[in-house]
Amino acid sequence: MNNINQFFGSRAWINIHELGPKTFRCGYCSQYVSSDRGYQAQNISTPAFIYACHHCGRPTFFDQDGSQVPGALFGGEVSDIHDAEVEELYNEARKCTAAGAFTSSVLASRKLLMHIAVAKGAKPGEPFINYVQFLSDNHYVPPGAIPWVDHIRKKGNEANHEIRIMKEEDAKDLLVFLEMLLKIIYEFPRNIERRTSPATKAAP
């Protein structure tokens, strides 16, 4: 349907057109969507499209090589993080990766590890390596993930102290580890508390 208003979420898009179907993860609401409504750029040598997310209604731009703006957040959401700074830094690292700012993402991940360690009892003002070791020594890192500790220590120091640009895989590797760590420290214990609480057991 051409030249009519179409509603996506709470937004009305005017003169939206039918395009070829596009499946993508929305950079705003993180939902996987398959949209065939949007706009195509005209009078240019290379194609470009704007698709409307039918979940939140916001626009996503795709250029001729398929690059997406805004990019989808990397890593999953973690619930029950009661430390606001920890949650903010995790989301900042995810947003940096989505924007292609991989060195910034690695630096945010490095700072996030320091915040997590201090939140769990490490002393403020210690070197980065001490915080990584603290998380390992106090069993916040599962035994099978110990090799990740050395990997994070190395990448964190490279990003902070050496003249090096971090790659996409560096940022994503750290976020995979951090998502696991945050779930172990915050989300999983809270889920068990809810399941085993007297109020939950008494509920019909």
Sequence and secondary structure as in RCSB ss.txt:
>XXXX:A:sequence
MNNINQFFGSRAWINIHELGPKTFRCGYCSQYVSSDRGYQAQNISTPAFIYACHHCGRPTFFDQDGSQVPGALFG
GEVSDIHDAEVEELYNEARKCTAAGAFTSSVLASRKLLMHIAVAKGAKPGEPFINYVQFLSDNHYVPPGAIPWVD
HIRKKGNEANHEIRIMKEEDAKDLLVFLEMLLKIIYEFPRNIERRTSPATKAAP
>XXXX:A:secstr
  SEEEEETTEEEEEEEEEEEEEEE TTT  EEEEEEEEE  SSSS  EEEE TTT  EEEE TT  EES    S
        HHHHHHHHHHHHHHHTT HHHHHHHHHHHHHHHHHHTT  TT  HHHHHHHHHHTT S GGGHHHHH
HHHHHHHHHHHSS    HHHHHHHHHHHHHHHIIIIIHHHHHHHHHSHHHHH  
